[in-house]
Amino acid sequence: MRKQLKISAIQNGTVIDHITAGMALKVLHILGLDEEPPSSTVSVIMHVPSRAHEFKDIVKIEDRELKKRELNRIALLSPHATINIIRDGEVAEKHHVRPPREVVDLSACENPNCITNTREPVSTRFKVIRKEPTVLKCVYCGREQDVDVSRLE
């Protein structure tokens, strides 16, 4: 008989479902869950068969609800993700992330000569010119760049 380990349901927190396959660890990074041990249980399920997109990843975070800024970061990495807010063991809210049309103060520009990388107090600002994979265009210098998790602020 084959043993099967299942991920248990959470009572309160967030389930991020339909993450683009292979992006779960990047989601953990942008949420700051890879830097030090989290204060609550975090479950990561990778390469799960999906009807909509062949394979997907899932992240469950107990006792934490995500902020709008965090949702925008996830949308840049995985535009088809869904966010389920769990309260008392039930889905209280369900959100489909959408990449914003414009990204402000979420990513740094790759161009070292861009005004946002000088000592000037200028917020970074990008237009999203492609959603999957996400490509950003700096409104100041015009540089196009892929979303780089290490540059997300």
QUIKAZI-V236219 format. One record per backbone hydrogen bond with DSSP energy under -1.0 kcal/mol. CO is the residue of the C=O (numbers start at 1). NH is the residue of the N-H. E is the energy in kcal/mol with one decimal. If there is no record, write none. Layout:
((CO & NH & E) (CO & NH & E))
This chain:
((11 & 89 & -3.3) (12 & 63 & -3.1) (13 & 86 & -3.0) (14 & 61 & -3.2) (15 & 84 & -2.9) (16 & 59 & -2.3) (17 & 82 & -2.8) (19 & 57 & -2.1) (20 & 23 & -2.2) (23 & 27 & -2.2) (24 & 28 & -2.3) (25 & 29 & -1.8) (26 & 30 & -2.5) (27 & 31 & -1.5) (28 & 33 & -2.8) (29 & 32 & -1.6) (41 & 62 & -2.6) (43 & 60 & -2.8) (45 & 58 & -3.0) (48 & 56 & -2.1) (53 & 55 & -2.8) (54 & 50 & -2.5) (56 & 48 & -3.2) (57 & 19 & -2.0) (58 & 45 & -3.0) (59 & 16 & -3.5) (60 & 43 & -2.6) (61 & 14 & -2.6) (67 & 71 & -2.1) (68 & 72 & -2.2) (69 & 73 & -1.6) (70 & 74 & -2.2) (71 & 75 & -2.4) (72 & 76 & -1.5) (73 & 77 & -1.3) (74 & 78 & -3.1) (78 & 81 & -1.9) (81 & 97 & -2.0) (82 & 17 & -2.7) (83 & 95 & -2.8) (84 & 15 & -2.6) (85 & 92 & -2.9) (85 & 93 & -1.4) (86 & 13 & -2.2) (87 & 90 & -1.8) (90 & 87 & -2.6) (93 & 85 & -2.6) (95 & 83 & -3.4) (101 & 128 & -2.6) (103 & 126 & -2.4) (106 & 153 & -2.7) (111 & 114 & -1.7) (114 & 117 & -2.2) (115 & 118 & -1.2) (120 & 122 & -2.0) (124 & 105 & -1.9) (125 & 139 & -2.4) (126 & 103 & -2.8) (127 & 137 & -2.3) (130 & 135 & -2.2) (134 & 147 & -1.2) (135 & 129 & -2.3) (135 & 130 & -1.3) (136 & 145 & -2.7) (137 & 127 & -2.6) (138 & 142 & -1.4) (143 & 138 & -2.5) (145 & 136 & -3.4) (148 & 151 & -2.0) (149 & 152 & -1.1) (151 & 108 & -1.4))
